[in-house]
Amino acid sequence: MTYNIITTNWQTHREFLREIRDQVFIQEQQVPVADEWDDKDETAKHFLVLDNDGKPVGCARVLIEKNLFHIGRVAVLAKYRKLGIGRELMQHVLLWCRQQNSEHSVYLHAQTTRMEFYEHLGFVAQGDIFMDAGIEHIEMWYQH
């Protein structure tokens, strides 16, 4: 099966984005609702992975912070994991960031259980582990 990754916004694809994040973060990972939804979705750039039938299976968002790109809310539905979708999504997001401004640094807050995934993409951990929404995270910076 092939997948289509589109660049979008909250206003256009809110329902699809909420569906994925609700399943992955709120239901599966038990992230409190108040921690998942913030006012940053309205201004973020969003990325949505759709299958051949147009069904949403993954997403991510990028916040633009001065001279930085902050990748977050990276999620792939459970039954679509281990198929390379997360890697393709992240490569798409990183390419988008470079196309917007290759001088901007790119970082994310990775769940510590996902560090290896991000290391394979070129991210390097920095600083100490911290708790976010009850889950251990670490800041990681893209080394391009």
N, C-alpha and C positions, 0 to 999 in steps of 0.2 A: 504494500500500500504506500502511496505517496502522500505527502503532506504539504500544505501551502502555508507559508508564514506571511502574515500581513502586518503592516505597520498601521496603527489605528489610534483612536482616542477614546476616552471614557464615554463621551456622549454618544458615539456611534455603536460601540460594542459592550456597553455596561452589563447587559444581561449575561452574555457569554463569559466575560471576565469574572463577574461575581460568581457564576456557576462553578467555574474551575476552582477559584480560590476558596469558595465555601467548602467544596468537597475535600480539597487537599489540606488546607490550613485549619479550618474550623472543625470539620467533622473528623478527618483522619488524624491531625496532629494536635487537636484540642486547643488551638489558639483561641483565646477569648475574643468574642465578637468585637469588643471595644478596641482591641489591639490590631485587628485586621483592617478595619475600615478607617481611613483618615481623609483629610481634606486634600491630600496630595494627588489622589487619582484624577481629579478634575484637570490638573495642569500637566500631568505626566504624559510621556509618550508611551503607548502600550503596543505590545506585540502579541499576536494571537496565532496559534497553530490550529489549523482546520484540517480534518481528514478529507478524503475524496467526496464524501457526502455533505461536506460543510459543517460537520459536527466539531465543536470546539474541544480540543484535547490538551492544550497547553497554553501558557501565557507568561509574560514578563512585563516589567515596566522600567522606564528610565526617568529619573529625576535629574534635571539639569540644575546644578548648583554652582553658580559663578563659572569657574574654569574646570569643573568636574562633572562627570557623568556617574550617577549612583544607580546601579542596577539593583532591582529588587523584585519581590513577589514572583520569583521564578517557580513555576509549578507545571507538572505534567500529571494528568490523571493516572491513577495506579495501574490500570490495565494496559496503559500505553508506555510504561517505563521499560527500560532495558532494550529499546528499539532504536536508540540514537536520536530520538526527538529532542531531548534536552540539550544535547551537544549541538545539533543543528540550530535550535532556537538561540542558544548563546552565541554561536558563530554569527548568526544573522544580526543579533543585537550589537555585538562588538563591531561588525562591519558598519552598521548604521552609525554608531558612535564615531568611528574613524572618519566616515563621510561627512559628518556634521562639523567636526573639528578635530583633526589629528593631534593637536597640541594638548587637548584636554586629557587629564588623567581619568581612569575608569576604576571604580571600586565597588565593592558590595560587602554586605554582612552575611557571611555564609553560616548556615547551621554547621556545627563542627562535624556532624556525621556526613556532610557533603563536601568536606574540604578536598578530598582526593579528586572528586569530579571537577572542581574548579581549578585545582593545580594542573590537571591535564589540559586545561584550556589556556594556561599561562598566567594564572593568578598566584600570588604569593601572600601568605598570611603575615599580618603585622599586628603587634600589640598583644593584649591579653584577651582571654576568653571572657565573654560577658553574657549575661542573661537577657533575652528579649522574648517576651510572650511566654516565659517559662521554659524556653529552649536555649541551650548553649549555642552561642554564635562567636565568630571571629571575623575581624575586618580583613579583607583580602584586596590586594591591588593588582591590576592587570599590568604585566610586564611585556610590552610590545616592542 
